[in-house]
Amino acid sequence: MNKNKLDVIEINLDAWFPKRNISRVLLINPPDAHSELFQFSIAKRGRCANYPPYGLLTLTQHLRAMNIEVQVLNLNHEILKHCYEIENSEDLRFDITWQKLVDNNITNFRPQLIGVTCMFTMTHVSFKNVCIFSNQFSIPIVIGGVHSTNDPERVLSELPFVKAVFLREADITFQDFIKVVNRQEPVQQLSQMVLNLEGGPLTLSGQRIPASTDISVVPAWDSADIKDATKYGIIGTFYYLKPKGTPTATILSNRGCRAQCTFCGVRSFNGKGVRHRTISSVIDELEILQSEFGIKHFMWLDDDLLKDEKRAVLLFNEMVSRNLSLTWDATNGIIAYSCTNEVIHAAAESGCIAVNIGMESGNETMLRRIRKPGTINKFIETANVLHKYEQIYANLLLLIGLPDETMGMVLDTMEVAREMNLDWCRISPLQPLPNTPIYEEMIGLGLIEDTGYKASSEVRFSVGPYGKLAEMEQGLRNSTPDFRKAFSEIAINNVPSRTQLADIWFYMNYSLNFHRLFKEKRPNKIRQQMSALSAIINIISPNNAFALYYLIYLGNLEGKKPKGPLLNRLENTLENSKFWADRFHAFGLSAKDLVNQNLSPTQIPLKPQGYSETRQNF
């Protein structure tokens, strides 16, 4: 930077911090959803995610080492806690609750700097509301996280009072900023951020990527209400495999990912390659979580947990050597290439109960286009390894709606998924997000418009409690009036429309997850699937007739007679929901068959246009 720019920065810092002294910092994690999107009934069932703000807790530990006093305010947790404490939606005071907490924290703690993070674009409205409310206290506000990194200029256009945007990982740059404000370092030390100066935003280039030594710290877990997190919400995908309320935490053993998937923003945020924490720091953290906070289960946050297979085995073996009595899951997914027998054996021995395998597509051409590491043969090999360890509940992650993906390619995905025969397929319509290669590709093809965050109030998750498919999962919204006709008219060589994708998703979900349960005979897997189905009808989607039907069916295999309440619930759903009645008719299901267990797992009676009998029968 030239002297003129340095002088301008100094002038702005003097204006923002007249005393040039930061000794107290408030870090805020906003609610995942804003008041219009938030649904009390879903939160009351405990379906909403309640992840601890791991990044803020790590940053807190770094700041403490600088003798900075820090408070962490997790508004998402507090909103869910509020729902737990009240009985009716009429008592819900969504905005008042979080605003009062922000007010109290600022008034009592008197921070000299407020930092607000935002992970997902879909949280933008909530994030923006928190920033605007906090701004009334005339304390400098800075922001960071994946969402802010993706398009800082556009975010600043909606939040013009924000002083700085920290790009990518802020472990080092946030410390640098405070040191510069406190005149402990020269202005030249600032990098990897956007300063919102009086004359306009100034992007400071240069990289300050945290190295292994920088990330090998134990987060400030005492700043999080971690013990009660699963009392008010869920952490990870596999919460149903543990007793309700099992104290659960998250942990990160490395940052980054070897893959270059075009739909993913990990590389844009973490950079190329993978940086590992020391194994000792990871195990130390697990011991602290277990002994000091009563944690019994944890989820790896890693995007590439098994990048170094030898290290992974050493890590898992050390967990056994230290006599940790924890179980764990890999909700964020593991790469199939590294799922060797040695690695999975060590994982199982160390307490692994569940993993997600990211395949996305079963079509080789599409795999190459989205730069997905792995081949069809490798995915099938991985499935064969996982089949040896029945205690591990394995999900397969699939995407539909990829650019130029034909119905035939979707069928390829279904065939491979069926051959792999893992426990569940998590199918998501593509959600192209800014700052990913696939987003730019789709703009270039004219498939989407570059509306960015100005339309962020309409950007929603594809799945989950705030997802676009949530209503359809519950039978509250039709994909099309005549499902059988709509699906059969999808031409196999055509690229499905966005409307048709809803029918494809529904068909794949039934075919790959529910219909296959007719053939399930393994006692361990039946118990796991019953836990998954119970979670669907009790937490995720109470009106899901498929889950009710197959839960009764599997219960019968366990030697239990059909439970009256469940049968009544199913019959009432079919009687009162044309949506579910139509789908039961389309798939040849009847509640009456469950009484005598007179069922025959025949071929699903739906075929898209151009279906070839030479294809694997599905």
C-alpha positions in Angstrom: 0.0 0.0 0.0 1.2 3.5 -0.8 1.5 6.2 1.9 -1.7 7.9 0.9 -3.8 4.7 1.4 -2.0 4.1 4.7 -2.9 7.6 5.9 -6.5 7.2 4.8 -6.8 4.0 6.8 -5.3 5.6 9.9 -7.7 8.5 9.7 -10.7 6.1 9.5 -9.4 4.0 12.4 -9.0 7.2 14.5 -12.6 8.1 13.7 -13.9 4.6 14.5 -11.9 4.1 17.6 -11.0 7.5 19.1 -9.2 6.0 22.0 -7.4 3.4 19.8 -8.0 0.7 22.4 -9.9 -2.5 22.1 -10.0 -4.7 25.2 -13.6 -6.1 25.0 -15.1 -7.8 22.0 -18.7 -9.1 21.6 -19.0 -11.9 18.9 -22.6 -12.7 17.7 -24.0 -15.7 15.9 -27.4 -14.7 14.4 -30.5 -16.9 14.3 -30.5 -19.3 11.3 -33.8 -18.0 10.1 -35.5 -14.6 10.3 -38.9 -14.2 12.0 -41.0 -14.7 8.8 -39.3 -17.9 7.9 -39.0 -19.3 11.5 -41.7 -21.9 12.5 -42.5 -22.4 16.1 -44.0 -25.9 15.6 -40.8 -27.1 13.9 -38.6 -25.6 16.6 -40.8 -27.1 19.4 -40.4 -30.6 17.9 -36.6 -30.1 18.2 -36.0 -30.3 14.5 -33.9 -27.1 14.1 -30.2 -27.2 13.9 -28.3 -25.9 17.0 -24.7 -26.0 16.1 -22.3 -24.3 18.5 -20.5 -21.4 16.7 -17.2 -23.3 16.4 -15.4 -20.5 14.5 -16.3 -17.8 17.0 -15.2 -20.1 19.9 -11.9 -20.7 18.2 -11.5 -16.9 17.6 -12.3 -16.3 21.3 -9.5 -18.5 22.3 -7.1 -16.6 20.1 -8.3 -13.3 21.5 -7.9 -14.5 25.1 -4.3 -15.2 24.4 -4.0 -11.5 23.6 -5.6 -10.6 26.9 -8.8 -9.5 25.2 -12.1 -10.1 27.1 -14.6 -11.8 24.8 -18.3 -12.7 25.1 -20.0 -14.9 22.6 -23.7 -14.5 22.0 -25.3 -17.4 20.2 -28.7 -16.0 19.2 -29.7 -19.2 17.3 -29.4 -21.2 20.5 -31.2 -18.6 22.5 -34.2 -18.5 20.1 -34.5 -22.3 20.3 -34.2 -22.2 24.0 -37.0 -19.6 24.1 -39.3 -21.9 22.1 -38.5 -24.7 24.6 -39.6 -22.5 27.5 -43.0 -21.4 26.1 -46.0 -23.5 25.2 -47.8 -21.7 22.4 -46.7 -20.0 19.2 -48.7 -16.9 20.4 -46.1 -16.5 23.2 -43.3 -16.5 20.7 -41.4 -13.2 20.7 -38.8 -14.0 18.1 -37.4 -10.5 17.4 -38.0 -9.2 20.9 -36.1 -12.2 22.3 -32.9 -11.8 20.4 -33.0 -7.9 20.4 -33.3 -8.0 24.2 -30.3 -10.3 24.5 -28.2 -8.0 22.2 -29.3 -5.0 24.2 -28.4 -6.6 27.5 -25.0 -7.9 26.3 -24.0 -4.6 24.9 -25.2 -2.6 27.8 -23.6 -4.7 30.5 -20.5 -5.8 28.7 -19.8 -2.5 27.0 -17.7 -3.9 24.1 -15.5 -1.7 22.0 -16.0 -3.9 19.0 -18.8 -6.1 17.8 -18.2 -9.0 15.3 -21.1 -10.7 13.6 -20.7 -13.9 11.6 -22.8 -15.4 8.8 -22.2 -18.9 7.4 -25.0 -19.3 4.9 -26.5 -17.0 2.2 -29.9 -18.3 3.4 -29.3 -16.6 6.8 -28.6 -13.2 5.2 -31.9 -11.6 6.3 -31.4 -12.6 9.9 -27.8 -11.6 9.8 -28.7 -8.2 8.4 -31.4 -7.6 11.0 -28.9 -8.4 13.8 -26.3 -6.0 12.3 -28.9 -3.2 11.9 -30.2 -3.5 15.4 -26.7 -3.6 16.9 -25.7 -0.5 15.0 -27.9 1.7 17.1 -25.4 1.4 20.0 -22.8 3.3 18.0 -20.1 0.7 18.5 -18.0 -0.3 15.4 -19.3 -3.5 13.8 -17.3 -5.9 11.7 -18.5 -9.0 9.9 -17.1 -12.3 8.6 -17.9 -15.8 7.6 -18.5 -17.7 4.4 -21.5 -15.6 3.4 -19.7 -12.3 3.9 -16.6 -13.6 2.0 -18.6 -14.6 -1.0 -19.5 -11.1 -2.0 -18.4 -8.4 0.5 -19.2 -5.4 -1.7 -22.8 -6.5 -2.2 -23.2 -7.2 1.5 -21.7 -3.8 2.4 -24.2 -2.2 0.0 -26.9 -3.4 2.4 -24.9 -2.7 5.6 -23.1 0.5 4.8 -22.3 1.2 8.5 -20.1 -2.0 8.8 -16.5 -1.0 9.2 -14.7 -4.1 7.9 -15.4 -7.5 6.3 -13.0 -10.3 7.2 -12.4 -12.5 4.2 -12.0 -16.3 4.5 -10.6 -17.6 7.8 -10.1 -14.7 10.2 -8.0 -16.4 13.0 -5.0 -14.2 12.2 -6.5 -11.2 10.5 -8.9 -10.5 13.3 -6.0 -10.4 15.7 -4.0 -8.2 13.3 -6.9 -5.8 13.1 -7.1 -5.4 16.9 -3.3 -5.0 17.1 -3.3 -2.3 14.5 -6.2 -0.4 16.2 -4.3 -0.7 19.5 -1.2 0.6 17.8 0.7 -2.6 18.5 1.3 -3.3 14.8 1.6 -1.0 11.8 -1.2 -0.5 9.3 0.8 -2.5 6.7 -0.1 -5.6 8.8 -3.7 -5.5 7.6 -4.6 -8.0 4.8 -7.3 -10.3 3.6 -10.2 -7.9 4.5 -12.3 -5.2 3.1 -12.2 -1.9 4.9 -15.3 0.2 4.4 -13.6 3.6 4.4 -15.3 7.0 4.1 -14.3 7.2 0.4 -15.5 3.7 -0.4 -14.6 0.0 0.2 -10.9 -0.8 0.1 -9.9 -4.4 -0.5 -6.6 -5.4 1.2 -5.0 -8.2 -0.6 -2.5 -10.7 0.6 -3.2 -13.9 2.4 -3.0 -14.8 6.1 -4.1 -18.4 6.0 -3.8 -20.1 9.4 -1.2 -22.8 9.5 -1.4 -26.1 11.4 0.0 -24.4 14.5 -2.6 -21.6 14.3 -5.6 -24.0 14.1 -4.3 -26.4 16.8 -6.1 -24.7 19.6 -9.0 -25.9 21.8 -12.0 -23.6 21.3 -13.4 -21.6 24.3 -16.0 -24.2 25.1 -16.8 -22.5 28.3 -18.3 -19.7 26.2 -21.0 -22.0 24.8 -24.0 -23.6 26.4 -22.8 -26.8 24.7 -24.3 -29.2 27.3 -27.8 -28.1 26.5 -27.4 -27.7 22.7 -29.3 -30.9 21.9 -31.9 -30.1 24.5 -33.2 -27.4 22.2 -32.2 -28.6 18.7 -30.1 -31.1 16.8 -26.5 -31.3 15.8 -25.7 -33.2 12.6 -27.7 -35.6 10.5 -27.6 -38.7 12.7 -29.1 -37.4 16.0 -31.8 -40.1 15.9 -29.2 -42.9 16.4 -28.5 -41.6 19.9 -31.0 -41.2 22.8 -32.9 -37.9 22.6 -30.9 -35.1 24.3 -27.6 -36.9 24.2 -25.0 -34.2 24.9 -23.3 -33.6 21.5 -20.6 -31.3 20.3 -18.7 -30.6 17.1 -15.0 -30.7 16.4 -12.7 -29.9 13.6 -9.5 -31.8 13.0 -8.5 -30.2 9.7 -9.5 -27.4 7.3 -9.9 -27.5 3.6 -10.6 -30.2 1.1 -8.6 -32.0 -1.6 -11.7 -32.0 -4.0 -12.6 -29.2 -6.5 -16.3 -29.8 -6.7 -17.9 -27.0 -8.8 -21.0 -26.7 -6.5 -19.0 -26.3 -3.4 -17.4 -23.1 -1.9 -14.9 -24.8 0.5 -11.9 -24.0 -1.7 -13.0 -20.4 -2.2 -13.1 -20.0 1.6 -10.3 -22.3 2.8 -8.0 -22.2 -0.2 -6.3 -25.2 -1.8 -5.2 -28.2 0.1 -5.9 -29.4 3.6 -4.2 -28.2 6.8 -4.2 -30.5 9.8 -4.4 -29.8 13.5 -2.0 -31.8 15.6 -3.5 -35.1 16.7 -2.7 -34.3 20.3 -4.7 -31.0 20.2 -7.7 -32.9 18.7 -7.6 -35.6 21.4 -7.1 -33.0 24.1 -10.2 -31.2 23.0 -12.2 -34.5 23.0 -11.0 -35.3 26.5 -12.1 -31.8 27.7 -15.5 -32.1 26.0 -16.0 -35.5 27.7 -14.7 -34.8 31.1 -15.6 -31.2 31.7 -18.8 -30.8 29.6 -20.3 -34.3 29.7 -20.3 -34.7 26.0 -21.1 -38.3 24.8 -21.2 -37.9 21.0 -19.6 -35.5 18.5 -19.8 -34.6 14.9 -16.7 -34.0 12.8 -16.9 -30.6 11.0 -14.2 -31.5 8.6 -14.9 -31.3 4.9 -12.2 -33.9 4.2 -11.8 -35.9 7.4 -9.8 -38.7 5.7 -7.5 -36.6 3.5 -4.4 -38.2 5.1 -5.4 -41.9 5.5 -2.4 -42.7 7.8 -3.1 -39.7 10.0 -6.8 -40.7 10.1 -5.9 -44.2 11.4 -3.5 -42.7 13.9 -6.2 -40.3 15.1 -8.8 -43.0 15.5 -6.3 -45.3 17.2 -5.3 -42.6 19.6 -9.0 -42.1 20.6 -9.1 -45.8 21.5 -5.7 -45.6 23.4 -7.0 -42.6 25.5 -10.1 -44.7 26.4 -12.5 -42.1 25.1 -16.0 -43.4 25.5 -17.4 -41.1 22.8 -19.3 -42.0 19.6 -19.1 -39.9 16.5 -20.4 -39.2 13.0 -19.2 -37.5 9.9 -22.3 -35.5 8.8 -20.2 -33.2 6.6 -19.2 -36.3 4.5 -16.1 -38.3 3.8 -14.5 -38.9 0.4 -15.1 -42.4 -1.0 -11.5 -42.7 -2.3 -10.1 -42.9 1.3 -12.7 -45.4 2.6 -10.3 -48.3 2.7 -10.9 -51.3 4.9 -8.1 -50.1 7.3 -9.5 -46.6 7.7 -13.1 -47.7 8.2 -12.1 -50.5 10.6 -10.2 -47.9 12.7 -13.2 -45.5 12.5 -15.6 -48.2 13.7 -13.3 -49.1 16.6 -13.0 -45.4 17.7 -16.8 -45.0 17.9 -18.1 -44.2 14.4 -21.8 -44.8 14.2 -22.6 -42.9 10.9 -21.1 -41.3 7.8 -22.3 -39.4 4.7 -20.6 -40.3 1.4 -20.8 -37.6 -1.2 -21.4 -39.1 -4.6 -23.8 -36.5 -6.0 -24.2 -38.3 -9.4 -24.0 -41.8 -10.7 -23.3 -40.7 -14.3 -19.6 -40.6 -15.2 -19.9 -37.7 -17.6 -21.6 -35.6 -14.9 -19.0 -36.6 -12.3 -16.3 -35.2 -14.5 -18.2 -32.1 -15.2 -18.7 -31.2 -11.5 -15.1 -32.4 -10.8 -16.2 -34.9 -8.3 -13.3 -37.1 -7.1 -14.0 -40.8 -7.6 -15.4 -43.1 -10.2 -18.5 -45.3 -10.1 -16.4 -48.3 -9.4 -14.8 -46.6 -6.5 -18.1 -45.6 -5.0 -19.3 -49.3 -5.3 -16.0 -50.5 -3.6 -16.6 -48.0 -0.8 -20.1 -49.4 -0.3 -18.7 -52.9 -0.1 -16.3 -51.9 2.6 -19.1 -50.2 4.6 -21.3 -53.2 4.4 -18.8 -55.1 6.6 -19.5 -52.7 9.5 -23.2 -52.8 10.2 -22.8 -50.6 13.2 -22.1 -47.7 10.8 -25.2 -46.1 9.3 -24.1 -44.9 5.9 -25.9 -42.3 3.9 -25.3 -41.4 0.2 -25.5 -37.7 -0.8 -27.1 -37.1 -4.2 -27.7 -33.9 -6.2 -30.3 -33.4 -8.9 -30.9 -30.5 -11.2 -27.2 -30.2 -12.2 -26.7 -28.1 -15.5 -27.7 -30.2 -18.5 -28.5 -33.2 -16.4 -31.0 -35.4 -18.4 -33.5 -37.7 -16.9 -31.4 -40.6 -18.2 -28.5 -39.3 -16.1 -30.8 -39.2 -13.1 -31.7 -42.8 -13.7 -27.9 -43.6 -13.8 -27.6 -42.1 -10.4 -30.5 -44.2 -9.1 -29.0 -47.4 -10.5 -25.6 -46.8 -8.9 -27.3 -45.8 -5.6 -29.4 -49.0 -5.7 -26.3 -51.1 -6.4 -24.4 -49.5 -3.5 -27.4 -50.3 -1.2 -26.4 -48.0 1.6 -28.8 -47.2 4.4 -30.3 -43.9 3.2 -30.0 -41.5 0.2 -30.1 -37.8 1.0 -31.3 -36.2 -2.2 -31.1 -32.5 -2.7 -32.0 -30.2 -5.6 -29.0 -28.2 -6.6 -28.7 -24.8 -4.8 -26.2 -22.8 -6.8 -24.6 -20.3 -4.4 -22.4 -17.3 -5.2 -18.6 -17.7 -5.4 -18.8 -21.3 -6.7 -17.8 -22.4 -10.2 -21.2 -23.9 -10.9 -22.9 -20.6 -10.1 -20.8 -18.9 -12.7 -21.4 -21.7 -15.2 -25.2 -21.5 -14.7 -25.1 -17.7 -15.2 -23.2 -18.1 -18.4 -25.7 -20.7 -19.6 -28.6 -18.4 -18.8 -30.0 -20.9 -16.3 -30.0 -18.4 -13.4 -29.7 -14.6 -13.0 -27.0 -13.0 -10.9 -29.4 -11.5 -8.4 -26.9 -12.1 -5.6 -27.9 -11.0 -2.1 -30.5 -8.4 -3.2 -32.8 -11.4 -3.5 -31.5 -13.2 -0.5 -34.8 -13.0 1.3 -36.0 -15.5 -1.3 -32.9 -17.7 -1.1 -33.7 -20.7 1.0 -32.2 -24.1 1.9 -33.3 -26.9 -0.4 -33.9 -29.3 2.5 -34.2 -29.1 6.3 -36.6 -27.2 8.6 -36.5 -24.0 6.4 -36.2 -25.9 3.1 -38.3 -25.6 0.0 -39.1 -29.3 0.2 -40.3 -29.2 3.8 -43.9 -28.6 2.8 -43.9 -31.5 0.3 -42.2 -33.9 2.8 -45.2 -33.3 5.0 -47.8 -33.5 2.3 -48.7 -29.9 2.7 -47.8 -28.9 -0.9 -48.4 -30.8 -4.1 -45.6 -31.1 -6.6 -48.2 -31.8 -9.3 -51.9 -32.7 -9.1 -51.5 -36.0 -10.9 -48.1 -37.4 -9.8 -48.3 -40.7 -11.8 -49.0 -38.8 -15.1 -46.5 -36.0 -14.4 -43.7 -38.4 -13.7 -44.3 -40.8 -16.6 -44.3 -37.8 -19.1 -40.7 -36.8 -18.2 -38.8 -37.7 -21.3 -35.6 -39.7 -20.6 -33.4 -37.6 -23.0 -34.7 -34.2 -21.8 -33.3 -32.0 -19.1 -36.1 -31.8 -16.5 -37.7 -28.5 -15.7 -37.5 -27.1 -12.1 -41.1 -28.1 -11.7 -40.4 -31.7 -12.8 -37.5 -31.9 -10.4 -40.0 -31.9 -7.5 -41.6 -35.1 -8.9 -38.2 -36.6 -9.6 -37.1 -35.9 -6.1 -40.2 -37.4 -4.6 -39.9 -40.5 -6.8 -36.2 -41.0 -6.0 -36.8 -40.5 -2.3 -39.5 -43.2 -2.2 -37.6 -45.6 -4.5 -34.2 -45.4 -2.9 -35.2 -45.0 0.8 -38.6 -46.5 1.5 -39.3 -49.1 -1.1 -36.0 -50.9 -0.5 -37.0 -51.5 3.1 -39.2 -54.4 1.8 -36.0 -56.3 1.3 -34.2 -55.4 4.6 -33.8 -58.5 6.8 -30.7 -57.6 8.9 -31.7 -57.0 12.6 -29.1 -54.2 13.2 -30.2 -52.4 10.1 -33.9 -52.8 10.9 -33.3 -51.2 14.3 -31.4 -48.3 12.7 -34.0 -47.8 10.1 -36.8 -47.8 12.7 -34.9 -45.1 14.6 -34.6 -43.1 11.4 -38.3 -43.5 10.5 -39.3 -42.6 14.1 -37.4 -39.4 13.8 -39.3 -38.6 10.6 -42.7 -39.0 12.1 -41.8 -37.4 15.5 -39.4 -34.6 14.6 -39.0 -34.0 10.8 -42.3 -34.6 9.1 -45.2 -35.9 11.3 -47.5 -36.3 8.4 -45.2 -38.4 6.3 -47.3 -41.4 5.4 -44.4 -43.3 3.9 -42.5 -43.2 7.2 -45.6 -44.3 9.1 -46.2 -47.2 6.7 -42.7 -48.6 6.8 -42.2 -48.1 10.5 -45.2 -50.3 11.1 -43.9 -52.8 8.5 -40.5 -53.0 10.1 -42.1 -53.3 13.5 -44.0 -56.3 12.3 -40.7 -57.9 11.2 -39.4 -57.4 14.7 -42.4 -59.5 15.9 -44.5 -56.6 17.0 -48.1 -56.4 16.1 -49.2 -53.2 14.3 -49.5 -50.4 16.8 -53.0 -49.0 16.9 -52.0 -45.4 17.3 -49.6 -45.6 14.3 -52.1 -47.3 12.2 -54.8 -44.8 13.1 -52.4 -42.0 12.3 -51.6 -43.5 8.9 -55.3 -44.1 8.1 -56.2 -40.5 9.2 -53.4 -39.1 7.0 -54.5 -41.0 3.9 -58.1 -40.1 4.5 -57.5 -36.4 5.0 -54.6 -35.8 2.6 -55.2 -36.1 -1.2 -51.5 -35.6 -1.6 -50.6 -38.8 0.3 -53.6 -40.8 -1.0 -52.5 -40.1 -4.6 -49.0 -41.2 -3.8 -50.0 -44.4 -2.1 -52.1 -45.2 -5.1 -49.2 -44.4 -7.5 -46.8 -46.7 -5.6 -49.3 -49.5 -5.0 -49.5 -49.1 -1.2 -52.4 -49.7 1.1 -52.7 -49.3 4.9 -54.9 -52.4 5.0 -52.1 -54.6 3.8 -50.1 -53.9 7.0 -52.6 -55.6 9.2 -51.9 -59.1 7.8 -48.4 -58.1 6.5 -49.6 -59.3 3.1 -47.0 -57.4 1.1 -45.1 -58.1 -2.1 -42.1 -55.9 -2.9 -42.9 -55.6 -6.6 -41.4 -53.2 -9.1 -42.4 -49.6 -8.5 -45.2 -48.9 -11.1 -43.9 -45.7 -12.6 -41.8 -45.3 -15.7 -40.6 -42.1 -17.4 -41.0 -41.6 -21.2 -38.3 -43.5 -23.1 -37.6 -45.9 -20.3 -35.6 -48.8 -21.6 -36.2 -52.4 -20.3 -32.4 -53.0 -20.8 -31.8 -50.7 -17.9 -31.5 -52.2 -14.5 -35.1 -52.8 -13.3 -36.1 -50.2 -10.7 
